[in-house]
Amino acid sequence: MKARIIVAAFLFLGTSAGQALACSVCYGAKDGKTTEHMAVAIWVLMGVVMTVMGGVGAFSFISGGMRTRRSNRINSSPTRT
């Protein structure tokens, strides 16, 4: 039974019948509306990701600067004897 399933899978993948089930998006139709919309979606998602990463980086940079100033102020204050 297993051998029949394996043989059937290889025959299906080896023939052109398996390719007939693919849609135009899978083939990469360059002039399709779906392809254009996918390209726009990719750029929008990249913009969102870069904005979030920039915000995290800016927060880390500003927070690190504030901690450094606070640490320098504490370490440079005269000690009471």
C-alpha positions as CSV (number, residue, x, y, z in Angstrom):
1,M,0.0,0.0,0.0
2,K,2.8,2.4,0.9
3,A,4.7,1.6,-2.3
4,R,1.6,2.4,-4.4
5,I,1.2,5.8,-2.7
6,I,4.9,6.6,-3.2
7,V,4.7,5.6,-6.9
8,A,1.6,7.6,-7.4
9,A,3.1,10.6,-5.8
10,F,6.2,10.4,-8.0
11,L,4.1,9.9,-11.1
12,F,1.9,12.9,-10.2
13,L,4.9,15.1,-9.5
14,G,6.8,13.9,-12.6
15,T,4.0,14.6,-15.1
16,S,2.5,17.9,-16.3
17,A,-0.8,17.1,-14.6
18,G,0.7,18.5,-11.3
19,Q,1.6,21.8,-13.1
20,A,-2.0,22.2,-14.3
21,L,-3.1,22.7,-10.7
22,A,-1.0,25.8,-10.3
23,C,-2.6,29.3,-10.7
24,S,-1.1,32.3,-12.5
25,V,0.3,33.7,-9.2
26,C,2.3,30.5,-8.7
27,Y,3.7,30.8,-12.3
28,G,4.6,34.5,-11.6
29,A,2.4,36.3,-14.2
30,K,4.2,39.6,-14.6
31,D,1.2,41.5,-16.0
32,G,-1.4,40.3,-13.6
33,K,-3.2,42.6,-11.1
34,T,-2.5,40.1,-8.3
35,T,1.2,40.4,-8.9
36,E,1.0,44.2,-8.7
37,H,-0.9,44.1,-5.5
38,M,1.5,41.6,-4.0
39,A,4.4,44.0,-4.8
40,V,2.6,46.9,-3.1
41,A,1.8,44.7,-0.1
42,I,5.5,43.8,0.2
43,W,6.6,47.4,0.2
44,V,4.0,48.4,2.7
45,L,5.0,45.6,5.1
46,M,8.6,46.5,4.7
47,G,7.8,50.1,5.5
48,V,5.9,49.0,8.6
49,V,8.7,46.7,9.8
50,M,11.4,49.4,9.2
51,T,9.3,52.0,11.1
52,V,8.9,49.7,14.1
53,M,12.6,48.8,14.1
54,G,13.5,52.4,13.8
55,G,11.3,53.3,16.8
56,V,12.9,50.6,18.9
57,G,16.4,51.7,17.9
58,A,15.6,55.3,18.6
59,F,14.1,54.4,22.0
60,S,17.2,52.3,22.8
61,F,19.6,55.1,21.8
62,I,17.8,57.8,23.7
63,S,17.3,55.6,26.8
64,G,21.0,54.6,26.7
65,G,22.0,58.3,26.6
66,M,19.8,59.1,29.5
67,R,21.2,56.3,31.6
68,T,24.7,57.3,30.7
69,R,24.1,60.9,31.8
70,R,22.4,59.8,35.0
71,S,25.3,57.4,35.8
72,N,27.9,60.1,35.1
73,R,26.0,62.5,37.3
74,I,25.9,60.0,40.2
75,N,29.5,59.0,39.8
76,S,30.9,62.6,39.5
77,S,29.0,64.0,42.6
78,P,31.2,64.7,45.5
79,T,31.1,62.2,48.3
80,R,30.3,63.3,51.8
81,T,32.9,62.4,54.5
